[in-house]
Amino acid sequence: MKFFVDTAEIDAIRELAATGLLDGVTTNPSLIAKSGRDFMEVTKEICDLVDGPVSAEVVALDHETMMKEAEKLRRIADNVCIKVPLTVDGLKTCKALTGDGTMVNVTLCFSANQALLAAKAGATFISPFVGRHDDNGTDGMDLIRDIRLIYDNYAFDTEILVASVRHVTHVFESARIGADVMTAPPKVIFALFDHVLTQKGIEGFLKDWEKTGQSIL
């Protein structure tokens, strides 16, 4: 499963990229606003930090303007992935862009039927929002299971990109179901490294090593 980070914070992206485990980045208008940075400038910086797809979202609602925005965004770098909403105009734009080889991430997916439409439109990625389903009292991972089943039934190439990831259990369940990608805030990805027994083991090893009075260097 590919790991994308969902942020526009350059320092966090740089730190995660240095691990060699980061496969891409997702952003959205809210994350860009939170960063306080210029949209085009921060997107270019992110594209320079990672080799994988960097989702940059259009803000227009009509197909014609979406295409104009997408044309400007994809000139930023070769690894820009145009992010469009799951609407009629968004999927029309998706079909046009993927038809000429541009990566497209269809976002704000909340049903398996919507995911089916996105795959039919040739989406590179579909972004179902699991955390927001959880917020409304339903299990967001059930949606991922349904999409996985449908995509496998018809051998769709669209990759399932689990979004609105809130905690490490979402990551684990995504991997267990067979999602292609998950995107999470930096704090969730860093939390994957943590386990109380790992830390306890390190402390024990170091304590024993200190008793030997030796040094590797």
DOTORRO-211760 format. One record per residue (C-alpha): residue in three letters; x, y, z. Coordinates in pm, 1 decimal, padded with zeros to 6 digits. Last residue first. Layout:
REM DOTORRO-211760
<gulum><titor>ALA</titor><east>X</east><north>Y</north><up>Z</up></gulum>
...
//
This chain:
REM DOTORRO-211760
<gulum><titor>LEU</titor><east>03254.2</east><north>00414.3</north><up>01733.1</up></gulum>
<gulum><titor>ILE</titor><east>03091.7</east><north>00091.1</north><up>01850.4</up></gulum>
<gulum><titor>SER</titor><east>03157.3</east><north>00171.5</north><up>02215.3</up></gulum>
<gulum><titor>GLN</titor><east>03200.0</east><north>-00063.1</north><up>02513.2</up></gulum>
<gulum><titor>GLY</titor><east>03151.0</east><north>-00013.3</north><up>02887.2</up></gulum>
<gulum><titor>THR</titor><east>02957.3</east><north>-00343.1</north><up>02896.6</up></gulum>
<gulum><titor>LYS</titor><east>02705.6</east><north>-00201.5</north><up>03146.5</up></gulum>
<gulum><titor>GLU</titor><east>02602.5</east><north>00068.6</north><up>02897.0</up></gulum>
<gulum><titor>TRP</titor><east>02495.9</east><north>-00201.9</north><up>02654.5</up></gulum>
<gulum><titor>ASP</titor><east>02258.2</east><north>-00350.7</north><up>02912.2</up></gulum>
<gulum><titor>LYS</titor><east>02088.0</east><north>-00014.6</north><up>02967.6</up></gulum>
<gulum><titor>LEU</titor><east>02079.2</east><north>00050.1</north><up>02594.8</up></gulum>
<gulum><titor>PHE</titor><east>01912.6</east><north>-00284.2</north><up>02527.3</up></gulum>
<gulum><titor>GLY</titor><east>01653.2</east><north>-00228.2</north><up>02798.5</up></gulum>
<gulum><titor>GLU</titor><east>01563.8</east><north>00122.0</north><up>02679.1</up></gulum>
<gulum><titor>ILE</titor><east>01532.0</east><north>-00002.0</north><up>02322.0</up></gulum>
<gulum><titor>GLY</titor><east>01301.1</east><north>-00283.5</north><up>02432.4</up></gulum>
<gulum><titor>LYS</titor><east>01076.3</east><north>-00047.4</north><up>02627.2</up></gulum>
<gulum><titor>GLN</titor><east>01049.8</east><north>00180.1</north><up>02323.8</up></gulum>
<gulum><titor>THR</titor><east>00954.4</east><north>-00110.8</north><up>02100.8</up></gulum>
<gulum><titor>LEU</titor><east>00715.5</east><north>-00242.7</north><up>02365.4</up></gulum>
<gulum><titor>VAL</titor><east>00532.7</east><north>00091.4</north><up>02388.5</up></gulum>
<gulum><titor>HIS</titor><east>00476.7</east><north>00100.8</north><up>02015.0</up></gulum>
<gulum><titor>ASP</titor><east>00529.8</east><north>00400.3</north><up>01789.5</up></gulum>
<gulum><titor>PHE</titor><east>00628.9</east><north>00398.2</north><up>01423.1</up></gulum>
<gulum><titor>LEU</titor><east>00268.6</east><north>00416.4</north><up>01301.2</up></gulum>
<gulum><titor>ALA</titor><east>00222.9</east><north>00733.4</north><up>01507.8</up></gulum>
<gulum><titor>PHE</titor><east>00448.8</east><north>00917.6</north><up>01261.0</up></gulum>
<gulum><titor>ILE</titor><east>00196.1</east><north>00845.3</north><up>00986.3</up></gulum>
<gulum><titor>VAL</titor><east>-00094.3</east><north>00967.2</north><up>01200.4</up></gulum>
<gulum><titor>LYS</titor><east>00087.3</east><north>01286.3</north><up>01301.4</up></gulum>
<gulum><titor>PRO</titor><east>00175.0</east><north>01363.8</north><up>00938.8</up></gulum>
<gulum><titor>PRO</titor><east>-00192.7</east><north>01371.9</north><up>00833.1</up></gulum>
<gulum><titor>ALA</titor><east>-00305.6</east><north>01068.5</north><up>00633.9</up></gulum>
<gulum><titor>THR</titor><east>-00333.7</east><north>00946.4</north><up>00276.9</up></gulum>
<gulum><titor>MET</titor><east>-00388.4</east><north>00580.2</north><up>00203.8</up></gulum>
<gulum><titor>VAL</titor><east>-00312.2</east><north>00403.4</north><up>-00121.2</up></gulum>
<gulum><titor>ASP</titor><east>-00397.6</east><north>00080.5</north><up>-00302.9</up></gulum>
<gulum><titor>ALA</titor><east>-00659.0</east><north>-00040.8</north><up>-00057.2</up></gulum>
<gulum><titor>GLY</titor><east>-00635.8</east><north>-00414.0</north><up>00010.1</up></gulum>
<gulum><titor>ILE</titor><east>-00881.7</east><north>-00470.8</north><up>00292.6</up></gulum>
<gulum><titor>ARG</titor><east>-00600.0</east><north>-00542.9</north><up>00538.6</up></gulum>
<gulum><titor>ALA</titor><east>-00403.5</east><north>-00238.1</north><up>00425.7</up></gulum>
<gulum><titor>SER</titor><east>-00702.1</east><north>-00007.5</north><up>00471.1</up></gulum>
<gulum><titor>GLU</titor><east>-00778.6</east><north>-00168.0</north><up>00807.3</up></gulum>
<gulum><titor>PHE</titor><east>-00425.7</east><north>-00098.0</north><up>00931.4</up></gulum>
<gulum><titor>VAL</titor><east>-00432.4</east><north>00263.2</north><up>00813.4</up></gulum>
<gulum><titor>HIS</titor><east>-00774.3</east><north>00327.9</north><up>00964.9</up></gulum>
<gulum><titor>THR</titor><east>-00647.4</east><north>00171.0</north><up>01286.1</up></gulum>
<gulum><titor>VAL</titor><east>-00359.3</east><north>00420.0</north><up>01284.9</up></gulum>
<gulum><titor>HIS</titor><east>-00590.9</east><north>00718.2</north><up>01327.7</up></gulum>
<gulum><titor>ARG</titor><east>-00800.0</east><north>00980.6</north><up>01148.9</up></gulum>
<gulum><titor>VAL</titor><east>-00776.5</east><north>00895.1</north><up>00778.8</up></gulum>
<gulum><titor>SER</titor><east>-00997.1</east><north>01135.6</north><up>00584.3</up></gulum>
<gulum><titor>ALA</titor><east>-00877.0</east><north>00963.6</north><up>00266.4</up></gulum>
<gulum><titor>VAL</titor><east>-00831.5</east><north>00605.9</north><up>00144.2</up></gulum>
<gulum><titor>LEU</titor><east>-00692.3</east><north>00616.8</north><up>-00208.7</up></gulum>
<gulum><titor>ILE</titor><east>-00845.2</east><north>00328.7</north><up>-00406.3</up></gulum>
<gulum><titor>GLU</titor><east>-00657.1</east><north>00307.5</north><up>-00736.4</up></gulum>
<gulum><titor>THR</titor><east>-00848.5</east><north>00321.7</north><up>-01064.9</up></gulum>
<gulum><titor>ASP</titor><east>-00734.8</east><north>00042.4</north><up>-01297.8</up></gulum>
<gulum><titor>PHE</titor><east>-01075.6</east><north>-00126.6</north><up>-01296.6</up></gulum>
<gulum><titor>ALA</titor><east>-01063.8</east><north>-00506.9</north><up>-01309.6</up></gulum>
<gulum><titor>TYR</titor><east>-01444.0</east><north>-00537.6</north><up>-01323.8</up></gulum>
<gulum><titor>ASN</titor><east>-01515.4</east><north>-00746.3</north><up>-01016.8</up></gulum>
<gulum><titor>ASP</titor><east>-01196.9</east><north>-00622.3</north><up>-00849.3</up></gulum>
<gulum><titor>TYR</titor><east>-01319.5</east><north>-00263.2</north><up>-00865.9</up></gulum>
<gulum><titor>ILE</titor><east>-01656.8</east><north>-00362.9</north><up>-00723.3</up></gulum>
<gulum><titor>LEU</titor><east>-01508.6</east><north>-00563.2</north><up>-00435.6</up></gulum>
<gulum><titor>ARG</titor><east>-01253.7</east><north>-00295.4</north><up>-00345.5</up></gulum>
<gulum><titor>ILE</titor><east>-01528.2</east><north>-00030.5</north><up>-00354.4</up></gulum>
<gulum><titor>ASP</titor><east>-01745.5</east><north>-00230.4</north><up>-00115.5</up></gulum>
<gulum><titor>ARG</titor><east>-01458.6</east><north>-00297.6</north><up>00127.1</up></gulum>
<gulum><titor>ILE</titor><east>-01358.3</east><north>00070.2</north><up>00123.5</up></gulum>
<gulum><titor>LEU</titor><east>-01716.3</east><north>00172.8</north><up>00203.6</up></gulum>
<gulum><titor>ASP</titor><east>-01725.8</east><north>-00070.9</north><up>00494.7</up></gulum>
<gulum><titor>MET</titor><east>-01411.8</east><north>00104.4</north><up>00621.1</up></gulum>
<gulum><titor>GLY</titor><east>-01613.9</east><north>00419.8</north><up>00685.0</up></gulum>
<gulum><titor>ASP</titor><east>-01815.3</east><north>00247.9</north><up>00955.5</up></gulum>
<gulum><titor>THR</titor><east>-02128.9</east><north>00456.4</north><up>01010.3</up></gulum>
<gulum><titor>GLY</titor><east>-02212.3</east><north>00699.8</north><up>01290.5</up></gulum>
<gulum><titor>ASN</titor><east>-02184.3</east><north>01028.4</north><up>01103.5</up></gulum>
<gulum><titor>ASP</titor><east>-01831.0</east><north>01102.9</north><up>01221.9</up></gulum>
<gulum><titor>ASP</titor><east>-01729.2</east><north>00754.8</north><up>01108.2</up></gulum>
<gulum><titor>HIS</titor><east>-01842.1</east><north>00844.8</north><up>00757.0</up></gulum>
<gulum><titor>ARG</titor><east>-01630.8</east><north>01160.7</north><up>00780.5</up></gulum>
<gulum><titor>GLY</titor><east>-01331.3</east><north>00953.8</north><up>00878.6</up></gulum>
<gulum><titor>VAL</titor><east>-01365.1</east><north>00717.8</north><up>00581.7</up></gulum>
<gulum><titor>PHE</titor><east>-01355.4</east><north>00972.7</north><up>00300.4</up></gulum>
<gulum><titor>PRO</titor><east>-01336.7</east><north>00785.9</north><up>-00032.1</up></gulum>
<gulum><titor>SER</titor><east>-01064.9</east><north>00925.7</north><up>-00261.0</up></gulum>
<gulum><titor>ILE</titor><east>-01066.8</east><north>00765.2</north><up>-00606.8</up></gulum>
<gulum><titor>PHE</titor><east>-00734.7</east><north>00766.2</north><up>-00789.4</up></gulum>
<gulum><titor>THR</titor><east>-00632.8</east><north>00753.5</north><up>-01155.4</up></gulum>
<gulum><titor>ALA</titor><east>-00989.2</east><north>00829.3</north><up>-01258.1</up></gulum>
<gulum><titor>GLY</titor><east>-01097.1</east><north>00683.9</north><up>-01592.8</up></gulum>
<gulum><titor>ALA</titor><east>-01454.0</east><north>00816.1</north><up>-01599.7</up></gulum>
<gulum><titor>LYS</titor><east>-01585.2</east><north>00462.8</north><up>-01546.8</up></gulum>
<gulum><titor>ALA</titor><east>-01367.1</east><north>00444.0</north><up>-01235.6</up></gulum>
<gulum><titor>ALA</titor><east>-01520.2</east><north>00768.1</north><up>-01110.4</up></gulum>
<gulum><titor>LEU</titor><east>-01873.1</east><north>00637.5</north><up>-01175.3</up></gulum>
<gulum><titor>LEU</titor><east>-01803.7</east><north>00320.7</north><up>-00977.3</up></gulum>
<gulum><titor>ALA</titor><east>-01664.4</east><north>00528.1</north><up>-00689.7</up></gulum>
<gulum><titor>GLN</titor><east>-01985.9</east><north>00731.1</north><up>-00684.1</up></gulum>
<gulum><titor>ASN</titor><east>-02187.8</east><north>00410.0</north><up>-00663.7</up></gulum>
<gulum><titor>ALA</titor><east>-01964.3</east><north>00289.3</north><up>-00380.1</up></gulum>
<gulum><titor>SER</titor><east>-02059.5</east><north>00595.9</north><up>-00179.3</up></gulum>
<gulum><titor>PHE</titor><east>-01896.6</east><north>00892.2</north><up>-00004.5</up></gulum>
<gulum><titor>CYS</titor><east>-01639.9</east><north>01018.6</north><up>-00254.6</up></gulum>
<gulum><titor>LEU</titor><east>-01518.9</east><north>01372.1</north><up>-00185.5</up></gulum>
<gulum><titor>THR</titor><east>-01223.9</east><north>01345.9</north><up>-00424.8</up></gulum>
<gulum><titor>VAL</titor><east>-01147.7</east><north>01225.6</north><up>-00776.2</up></gulum>
<gulum><titor>ASN</titor><east>-00769.7</east><north>01220.7</north><up>-00816.1</up></gulum>
<gulum><titor>VAL</titor><east>-00663.5</east><north>01270.3</north><up>-01177.6</up></gulum>
<gulum><titor>MET</titor><east>-00331.0</east><north>01193.3</north><up>-01346.6</up></gulum>
<gulum><titor>THR</titor><east>-00298.7</east><north>01350.3</north><up>-01692.1</up></gulum>
<gulum><titor>GLY</titor><east>-00252.5</east><north>01116.4</north><up>-01989.4</up></gulum>
<gulum><titor>ASP</titor><east>-00465.8</east><north>01284.7</north><up>-02256.0</up></gulum>
<gulum><titor>GLY</titor><east>-00780.4</east><north>01085.9</north><up>-02183.2</up></gulum>
<gulum><titor>THR</titor><east>-00710.8</east><north>01120.3</north><up>-01812.7</up></gulum>
<gulum><titor>LEU</titor><east>-00781.7</east><north>01491.1</north><up>-01848.2</up></gulum>
<gulum><titor>ALA</titor><east>-01102.6</east><north>01468.9</north><up>-02051.9</up></gulum>
<gulum><titor>LYS</titor><east>-01254.3</east><north>01191.7</north><up>-01842.5</up></gulum>
<gulum><titor>CYS</titor><east>-01167.5</east><north>01370.6</north><up>-01517.9</up></gulum>
<gulum><titor>THR</titor><east>-01321.2</east><north>01695.1</north><up>-01645.0</up></gulum>
<gulum><titor>LYS</titor><east>-01648.1</east><north>01516.1</north><up>-01718.1</up></gulum>
<gulum><titor>LEU</titor><east>-01613.5</east><north>01354.2</north><up>-01377.4</up></gulum>
<gulum><titor>GLY</titor><east>-01585.1</east><north>01694.0</north><up>-01209.4</up></gulum>
<gulum><titor>ASP</titor><east>-01867.4</east><north>01840.7</north><up>-01415.9</up></gulum>
<gulum><titor>VAL</titor><east>-02103.0</east><north>01563.6</north><up>-01306.0</up></gulum>
<gulum><titor>THR</titor><east>-01975.1</east><north>01587.6</north><up>-00950.0</up></gulum>
<gulum><titor>LEU</titor><east>-01714.2</east><north>01395.0</north><up>-00755.5</up></gulum>
<gulum><titor>PRO</titor><east>-01478.2</east><north>01683.0</north><up>-00695.1</up></gulum>
<gulum><titor>VAL</titor><east>-01154.0</east><north>01720.4</north><up>-00893.4</up></gulum>
<gulum><titor>LYS</titor><east>-00788.4</east><north>01677.2</north><up>-00798.3</up></gulum>
<gulum><titor>ILE</titor><east>-00529.5</east><north>01713.8</north><up>-01072.2</up></gulum>
<gulum><titor>CYS</titor><east>-00219.0</east><north>01505.6</north><up>-01007.7</up></gulum>
<gulum><titor>VAL</titor><east>00102.6</east><north>01704.3</north><up>-01040.1</up></gulum>
<gulum><titor>ASN</titor><east>00404.4</east><north>01481.0</north><up>-01098.9</up></gulum>
<gulum><titor>ASP</titor><east>00518.0</east><north>01648.1</north><up>-01421.5</up></gulum>
<gulum><titor>ALA</titor><east>00547.3</east><north>01987.0</north><up>-01252.4</up></gulum>
<gulum><titor>ILE</titor><east>00374.0</east><north>02326.2</north><up>-01229.4</up></gulum>
<gulum><titor>ARG</titor><east>00230.2</east><north>02301.2</north><up>-01584.0</up></gulum>
<gulum><titor>ARG</titor><east>-00032.0</east><north>02062.0</north><up>-01450.3</up></gulum>
<gulum><titor>LEU</titor><east>-00182.9</east><north>02340.4</north><up>-01243.5</up></gulum>
<gulum><titor>LYS</titor><east>-00235.9</east><north>02584.5</north><up>-01529.5</up></gulum>
<gulum><titor>GLU</titor><east>-00408.8</east><north>02329.0</north><up>-01750.1</up></gulum>
<gulum><titor>ALA</titor><east>-00613.8</east><north>02208.2</north><up>-01455.3</up></gulum>
<gulum><titor>GLU</titor><east>-00740.9</east><north>02560.4</north><up>-01390.3</up></gulum>
<gulum><titor>LYS</titor><east>-00853.3</east><north>02595.7</north><up>-01752.3</up></gulum>
<gulum><titor>MET</titor><east>-01013.3</east><north>02250.8</north><up>-01747.6</up></gulum>
<gulum><titor>MET</titor><east>-01197.6</east><north>02329.5</north><up>-01425.2</up></gulum>
<gulum><titor>THR</titor><east>-01320.1</east><north>02652.7</north><up>-01584.5</up></gulum>
<gulum><titor>GLU</titor><east>-01485.7</east><north>02463.4</north><up>-01869.7</up></gulum>
<gulum><titor>HIS</titor><east>-01620.1</east><north>02185.6</north><up>-01649.3</up></gulum>
<gulum><titor>ASP</titor><east>-01800.4</east><north>02406.0</north><up>-01398.1</up></gulum>
<gulum><titor>LEU</titor><east>-01739.7</east><north>02405.2</north><up>-01022.5</up></gulum>
<gulum><titor>ALA</titor><east>-01405.0</east><north>02583.5</north><up>-01008.4</up></gulum>
<gulum><titor>VAL</titor><east>-01171.8</east><north>02518.6</north><up>-00714.4</up></gulum>
<gulum><titor>VAL</titor><east>-00927.8</east><north>02277.9</north><up>-00876.2</up></gulum>
<gulum><titor>GLU</titor><east>-00725.3</east><north>02063.0</north><up>-00639.9</up></gulum>
<gulum><titor>ALA</titor><east>-00354.2</east><north>01985.2</north><up>-00649.1</up></gulum>
<gulum><titor>SER</titor><east>-00268.2</east><north>01622.8</north><up>-00573.4</up></gulum>
<gulum><titor>VAL</titor><east>00105.1</east><north>01552.6</north><up>-00570.5</up></gulum>
<gulum><titor>PRO</titor><east>00189.3</east><north>01218.9</north><up>-00731.2</up></gulum>
<gulum><titor>GLY</titor><east>00528.1</east><north>01062.2</north><up>-00655.9</up></gulum>
<gulum><titor>ASP</titor><east>00879.0</east><north>01203.6</north><up>-00686.1</up></gulum>
<gulum><titor>VAL</titor><east>00861.7</east><north>01409.1</north><up>-00369.9</up></gulum>
<gulum><titor>LEU</titor><east>01034.5</east><north>01728.6</north><up>-00253.9</up></gulum>
<gulum><titor>ASP</titor><east>01023.1</east><north>01926.5</north><up>-00581.3</up></gulum>
<gulum><titor>CYS</titor><east>00650.7</east><north>01862.8</north><up>-00617.1</up></gulum>
<gulum><titor>ILE</titor><east>00599.0</east><north>01998.9</north><up>-00264.9</up></gulum>
<gulum><titor>GLU</titor><east>00785.0</east><north>02318.2</north><up>-00348.0</up></gulum>
<gulum><titor>LYS</titor><east>00579.8</east><north>02366.2</north><up>-00666.5</up></gulum>
<gulum><titor>THR</titor><east>00255.6</east><north>02318.1</north><up>-00472.7</up></gulum>
<gulum><titor>VAL</titor><east>00371.6</east><north>02574.4</north><up>-00214.5</up></gulum>
<gulum><titor>GLU</titor><east>00433.8</east><north>02836.8</north><up>-00481.7</up></gulum>
<gulum><titor>MET</titor><east>00113.5</east><north>02778.5</north><up>-00676.2</up></gulum>
<gulum><titor>PHE</titor><east>-00105.4</east><north>02803.0</north><up>-00367.2</up></gulum>
<gulum><titor>ASP</titor><east>00068.9</east><north>03097.7</north><up>-00199.5</up></gulum>
<gulum><titor>ARG</titor><east>00124.3</east><north>03010.8</north><up>00166.1</up></gulum>
<gulum><titor>GLY</titor><east>-00079.3</east><north>03054.4</north><up>00484.6</up></gulum>
<gulum><titor>SER</titor><east>-00038.4</east><north>02681.5</north><up>00553.5</up></gulum>
<gulum><titor>LYS</titor><east>-00397.6</east><north>02658.2</north><up>00677.8</up></gulum>
<gulum><titor>ALA</titor><east>-00524.9</east><north>02803.7</north><up>00349.7</up></gulum>
<gulum><titor>ILE</titor><east>-00335.1</east><north>02536.1</north><up>00156.1</up></gulum>
<gulum><titor>LEU</titor><east>-00481.1</east><north>02267.8</north><up>00380.7</up></gulum>
<gulum><titor>SER</titor><east>-00835.2</east><north>02398.4</north><up>00328.8</up></gulum>
<gulum><titor>PRO</titor><east>-00791.4</east><north>02426.9</north><up>-00049.1</up></gulum>
<gulum><titor>ASN</titor><east>-00679.1</east><north>02063.0</north><up>-00073.9</up></gulum>
<gulum><titor>THR</titor><east>-00351.4</east><north>01875.2</north><up>-00060.7</up></gulum>
<gulum><titor>THR</titor><east>-00241.9</east><north>01517.3</north><up>-00118.0</up></gulum>
<gulum><titor>VAL</titor><east>00118.9</east><north>01403.6</north><up>-00120.6</up></gulum>
<gulum><titor>GLY</titor><east>00303.4</east><north>01104.3</north><up>-00264.3</up></gulum>
<gulum><titor>ASP</titor><east>00497.3</east><north>00782.7</north><up>-00204.2</up></gulum>
<gulum><titor>LEU</titor><east>00659.3</east><north>00856.5</north><up>00132.1</up></gulum>
<gulum><titor>LEU</titor><east>00863.4</east><north>00573.9</north><up>00284.4</up></gulum>
<gulum><titor>GLY</titor><east>01213.2</east><north>00699.3</north><up>00200.8</up></gulum>
<gulum><titor>THR</titor><east>01244.4</east><north>00833.5</north><up>00554.9</up></gulum>
<gulum><titor>ALA</titor><east>01365.7</east><north>01170.4</north><up>00419.6</up></gulum>
<gulum><titor>ALA</titor><east>01029.5</east><north>01219.5</north><up>00248.1</up></gulum>
<gulum><titor>LEU</titor><east>00864.7</east><north>01218.6</north><up>00590.3</up></gulum>
<gulum><titor>GLU</titor><east>01082.0</east><north>01501.0</north><up>00720.0</up></gulum>
<gulum><titor>ARG</titor><east>01047.2</east><north>01703.3</north><up>00399.5</up></gulum>
<gulum><titor>ILE</titor><east>00670.0</east><north>01663.1</north><up>00401.2</up></gulum>
<gulum><titor>ALA</titor><east>00651.8</east><north>01777.7</north><up>00763.6</up></gulum>
<gulum><titor>ASP</titor><east>00869.1</east><north>02081.5</north><up>00692.2</up></gulum>
<gulum><titor>ILE</titor><east>00667.0</east><north>02175.8</north><up>00382.9</up></gulum>
<gulum><titor>GLU</titor><east>00327.5</east><north>02186.0</north><up>00552.7</up></gulum>
<gulum><titor>ALA</titor><east>00067.7</east><north>02140.5</north><up>00276.9</up></gulum>
<gulum><titor>THR</titor><east>-00072.9</east><north>01824.3</north><up>00428.6</up></gulum>
<gulum><titor>ASP</titor><east>-00223.0</east><north>01483.5</north><up>00358.1</up></gulum>
<gulum><titor>VAL</titor><east>00072.3</east><north>01246.5</north><up>00341.4</up></gulum>
<gulum><titor>PHE</titor><east>00064.5</east><north>00964.1</north><up>00087.9</up></gulum>
<gulum><titor>PHE</titor><east>00165.3</east><north>00607.7</north><up>00174.1</up></gulum>
<gulum><titor>LYS</titor><east>00130.2</east><north>00342.8</north><up>-00094.2</up></gulum>
<gulum><titor>MET</titor><east>00000.0</east><north>00000.0</north><up>00000.0</up></gulum>
//
